[in-house]
Amino acid sequence: MQKKSTRQLLTTSLLLVLIALVSVTAATAAWLTIADHTRVNTMRMNVTSGMNLRFDLDAHQEFEEYVKVLTFPDIAQRIAREQGYRPEDNPLTPVTTGDCVHFTLENGDPAKKEYYLDFVLHFMATTDMVVHLTGAGAQGTQVSSPTPGLPGAMRISFTAEETSVYSPGMGGSSRPGYGGKVFGLGAEGIRYDDSNALFTLKAGVDKPVAVRIWLEGTDEGCTDRLRGAEYSIRLRFVGTDEDGNVLEDSRNTSRRAGNTT
């Protein structure tokens, strides 16, 4: 009986080890395959804001100098001028990060700048506010792709005093991560609070915010099916008071502030 029990114990232990090895190998193979072969072909990006909130790629003295809409060509031109590469010719390659500043490949090597997007947006508001992304409804913030899994593998970070990371695959949940917090957005009835706040603004004061967009190589959705995928990003910002109530425009809305739609 003792020999039989020992044999069963050894068999069970060996089986568990084999299962663990298979799991680790499968996860590693997915990362390596993606890192070696997968590139996203195109990207379309629009960034819009509410009536009492503006931004731009440069800091300005007056609110009216900021704009309401930025498109990907605007951002791509700035990246090309400041970082020396054209994002249109260098699609995203899967990377990972622990702090949204230093990005690496699966083997730990530093990721090249052209593997992810890194730029600064300058924000200004007409009143003190907390800035959020709008809910992920039909006209709100959205990462979309005809390829299943790609939106969930995307990450967009906003770093001012702290770092907040938008993860489209998280729904309306929030948790600590990436040296700050990582959150998702519900499509309906979103509640604006600290769990999805990005940063605060003082009326008439410029605030630079580092924005980084990447394909998270450790995400379970980041598999071979993303090879050659296309995607689009739409970011919509909204200002609220400290209680999460959306702020109305505090100025005469007949005055134009930059480009409007």
C-alpha positions as CSV (number, residue, x, y, z in Angstrom):
1,M,0.0,0.0,0.0
2,Q,2.9,2.4,0.9
3,K,4.6,1.7,-2.4
4,K,1.3,2.3,-4.3
5,S,0.7,5.6,-2.5
6,T,4.3,6.7,-3.2
7,R,3.9,5.9,-6.9
8,Q,0.6,7.8,-7.1
9,L,2.2,10.8,-5.3
10,L,5.1,10.8,-7.7
11,T,2.8,10.5,-10.7
12,T,0.6,13.4,-9.5
13,S,3.7,15.6,-8.8
14,L,5.1,14.8,-12.3
15,L,1.8,15.6,-13.9
16,L,1.6,19.0,-12.1
17,V,5.1,19.9,-13.2
18,L,4.3,19.0,-16.8
19,I,1.2,21.2,-16.7
20,A,3.2,24.1,-15.2
21,L,5.9,23.7,-17.9
22,V,3.3,23.7,-20.7
23,S,1.6,26.8,-19.3
24,V,4.8,28.7,-19.0
25,T,5.9,27.6,-22.5
26,A,2.6,28.6,-24.1
27,A,2.7,32.1,-22.5
28,T,6.3,32.6,-23.5
29,A,5.8,31.5,-27.0
30,A,2.9,33.9,-27.5
31,W,5.1,36.8,-26.4
32,L,8.0,35.8,-28.5
33,T,5.9,35.2,-31.6
34,I,4.3,38.6,-31.3
35,A,7.5,40.4,-30.6
36,D,9.2,38.8,-33.6
37,H,6.4,39.1,-36.2
38,T,3.4,41.2,-35.3
39,R,3.0,44.8,-36.5
40,V,-0.1,46.9,-36.5
41,N,-0.5,48.4,-40.0
42,T,-2.5,51.6,-39.5
43,M,-3.8,53.9,-36.8
44,R,-6.4,56.6,-36.8
45,M,-6.6,58.8,-33.7
46,N,-8.9,61.7,-32.8
47,V,-8.7,63.6,-29.5
48,T,-11.6,65.9,-28.6
49,S,-12.6,67.7,-25.4
50,G,-15.6,69.4,-23.8
51,M,-16.6,73.0,-24.2
52,N,-14.7,74.3,-21.1
53,L,-11.5,72.3,-21.6
54,R,-8.8,72.7,-24.3
55,F,-5.4,71.3,-25.1
56,D,-2.6,71.5,-27.6
57,L,0.9,70.1,-28.3
58,D,2.4,73.4,-27.0
59,A,1.8,75.5,-23.9
60,H,0.0,78.9,-24.4
61,Q,-0.7,82.0,-22.3
62,E,-4.4,82.2,-23.2
63,F,-7.3,79.6,-23.2
64,E,-8.3,80.7,-26.7
65,E,-5.0,79.7,-28.1
66,Y,-5.6,76.0,-27.3
67,V,-7.6,73.8,-29.6
68,K,-10.6,71.4,-29.2
69,V,-9.5,68.7,-31.7
70,L,-6.2,67.0,-32.5
71,T,-5.9,64.3,-35.1
72,F,-3.2,61.6,-35.4
73,P,-1.4,63.5,-38.3
74,D,-1.0,66.5,-35.9
75,I,0.6,64.2,-33.2
76,A,2.6,62.2,-35.8
77,Q,4.2,65.3,-37.2
78,R,5.3,66.4,-33.7
79,I,6.7,62.9,-32.9
80,A,8.6,62.9,-36.3
81,R,10.1,66.4,-35.5
82,E,11.1,65.7,-31.9
83,Q,11.9,62.0,-31.9
84,G,13.2,61.4,-35.4
85,Y,10.9,58.8,-36.7
86,R,7.5,58.6,-38.6
87,P,4.8,56.8,-36.6
88,E,3.0,56.1,-39.9
89,D,6.0,53.9,-40.9
90,N,6.6,52.3,-37.6
91,P,3.4,50.5,-36.3
92,L,3.1,49.5,-32.7
93,T,5.1,46.5,-31.5
94,P,4.2,44.7,-28.3
95,V,6.1,46.0,-25.2
96,T,5.6,46.1,-21.5
97,T,6.3,48.5,-18.6
98,G,6.1,48.8,-14.9
99,D,6.0,52.5,-14.6
100,C,4.8,53.9,-18.0
101,V,8.2,55.5,-18.5
102,H,10.6,52.6,-19.2
103,F,9.4,50.1,-21.8
104,T,10.9,46.7,-22.6
105,L,10.5,43.7,-24.9
106,E,9.7,40.2,-23.6
107,N,13.4,39.4,-23.1
108,G,13.9,42.5,-21.0
109,D,15.8,44.6,-23.7
110,P,14.8,48.3,-23.8
111,A,12.1,48.9,-26.4
112,K,12.9,51.4,-29.2
113,K,10.9,54.6,-29.1
114,E,9.2,53.7,-32.4
115,Y,7.6,50.6,-30.8
116,Y,5.1,52.8,-28.9
117,L,3.8,56.4,-28.9
118,D,5.1,59.0,-26.5
119,F,4.0,62.6,-26.6
120,V,2.9,65.5,-24.4
121,L,-0.5,67.2,-24.4
122,H,-0.9,70.6,-22.7
123,F,-4.3,71.2,-21.0
124,M,-6.0,74.3,-19.9
125,A,-9.5,74.9,-18.5
126,T,-11.7,77.9,-17.7
127,T,-12.4,76.7,-14.2
128,D,-10.9,74.3,-11.6
129,M,-11.7,70.8,-12.5
130,V,-10.9,67.1,-12.4
131,V,-10.3,65.7,-15.9
132,H,-11.7,62.3,-16.9
133,L,-12.1,60.3,-20.1
134,T,-15.8,60.0,-21.1
135,G,-17.6,56.7,-21.1
136,A,-16.9,54.2,-23.8
137,G,-20.3,54.7,-25.6
138,A,-21.0,55.2,-29.3
139,Q,-19.7,58.8,-29.2
140,G,-17.3,58.5,-26.2
141,T,-13.8,57.3,-25.6
142,Q,-13.2,54.2,-27.7
143,V,-10.5,51.8,-28.9
144,S,-11.9,49.8,-31.8
145,S,-10.6,47.2,-34.3
146,P,-12.1,44.6,-36.6
147,T,-9.7,42.2,-35.0
148,P,-11.0,40.7,-31.7
149,G,-8.7,41.0,-28.8
150,L,-6.8,44.1,-30.0
151,P,-8.7,46.8,-28.0
152,G,-8.2,44.8,-24.8
153,A,-4.5,44.6,-25.4
154,M,-4.1,48.4,-25.8
155,R,-3.0,50.7,-23.0
156,I,-3.1,54.5,-22.9
157,S,-1.3,56.2,-19.9
158,F,-1.6,59.8,-18.7
159,T,1.1,61.1,-16.4
160,A,0.9,64.4,-14.6
161,E,1.4,64.3,-10.8
162,E,0.5,60.6,-10.9
163,T,-0.1,58.0,-13.6
164,S,-3.5,56.7,-14.7
165,V,-3.7,54.0,-17.4
166,Y,-6.8,53.4,-19.5
167,S,-7.2,49.7,-20.3
168,P,-10.2,49.1,-22.7
169,G,-10.7,45.5,-21.7
170,M,-11.4,46.3,-18.0
171,G,-15.0,47.4,-18.3
172,G,-15.8,49.9,-15.5
173,S,-13.4,48.4,-13.0
174,S,-10.2,50.0,-11.5
175,R,-7.1,48.7,-9.6
176,P,-3.6,49.7,-8.8
177,G,-1.1,49.1,-11.6
178,Y,1.8,50.5,-13.6
179,G,3.0,52.6,-10.7
180,G,-0.4,54.3,-10.4
181,K,-3.9,53.0,-11.3
182,V,-5.3,51.2,-14.2
183,F,-9.0,51.5,-15.1
184,G,-11.6,50.7,-17.7
185,L,-14.7,52.6,-18.8
186,G,-18.3,51.4,-18.9
187,A,-20.4,52.2,-21.9
188,E,-23.5,53.4,-20.1
189,G,-24.1,55.4,-16.9
190,I,-20.4,56.0,-16.0
191,R,-19.8,57.4,-12.6
192,Y,-16.9,59.9,-12.5
193,D,-14.8,59.5,-9.4
194,D,-11.2,59.0,-8.2
195,S,-11.1,55.5,-9.7
196,N,-11.1,56.9,-13.2
197,A,-9.8,60.5,-12.7
198,L,-6.8,61.4,-14.8
199,F,-5.5,64.7,-13.2
200,T,-6.7,68.1,-11.9
201,L,-6.6,71.5,-13.5
202,K,-6.5,75.0,-12.0
203,A,-8.4,77.6,-14.0
204,G,-6.2,79.4,-16.6
205,V,-3.0,77.3,-15.7
206,D,-1.3,75.1,-18.3
207,K,-0.7,71.6,-17.3
208,P,1.6,69.3,-19.4
209,V,0.5,65.6,-19.4
210,A,2.7,62.8,-20.8
211,V,0.6,60.4,-23.0
212,R,1.9,57.0,-23.9
213,I,0.1,54.5,-26.1
214,W,1.3,50.9,-26.4
215,L,0.3,47.3,-27.1
216,E,0.7,45.4,-23.9
217,G,2.7,42.2,-24.7
218,T,1.7,40.5,-21.5
219,D,-2.0,40.9,-22.1
220,E,-3.8,37.6,-22.7
221,G,-5.4,39.1,-25.8
222,C,-2.0,39.9,-27.4
223,T,-1.8,36.8,-29.6
224,D,-0.9,36.0,-33.2
225,R,-4.4,36.9,-34.4
226,L,-3.4,40.6,-34.0
227,R,-0.8,40.3,-36.8
228,G,-1.5,43.0,-39.4
229,A,-4.5,44.3,-37.5
230,E,-5.9,47.8,-37.9
231,Y,-7.3,49.9,-35.1
232,S,-8.6,53.4,-34.2
233,I,-8.5,55.4,-31.1
234,R,-10.9,58.1,-30.0
235,L,-10.2,60.0,-26.7
236,R,-12.8,62.3,-25.3
237,F,-12.1,64.3,-22.2
238,V,-14.6,65.8,-19.7
239,G,-14.2,68.1,-16.7
240,T,-16.0,67.5,-13.4
241,D,-16.1,69.0,-10.0
242,E,-14.7,67.2,-7.0
243,D,-18.0,65.3,-6.6
244,G,-17.9,64.0,-10.1
245,N,-20.6,66.3,-11.5
246,V,-19.9,67.3,-15.2
247,L,-19.1,71.0,-15.5
248,E,-21.0,73.2,-17.9
249,D,-19.1,75.8,-20.0
250,S,-18.3,78.7,-17.8
251,R,-17.6,81.1,-20.7
252,N,-19.6,82.5,-23.7
253,T,-19.7,79.5,-26.0
254,S,-20.1,81.7,-29.0
255,R,-16.4,82.5,-28.7
256,R,-14.3,80.1,-30.8
257,A,-11.4,78.4,-29.0
258,G,-9.2,76.8,-31.6
259,N,-10.5,74.3,-34.1
260,T,-14.1,73.2,-33.4
261,T,-16.3,70.5,-34.8
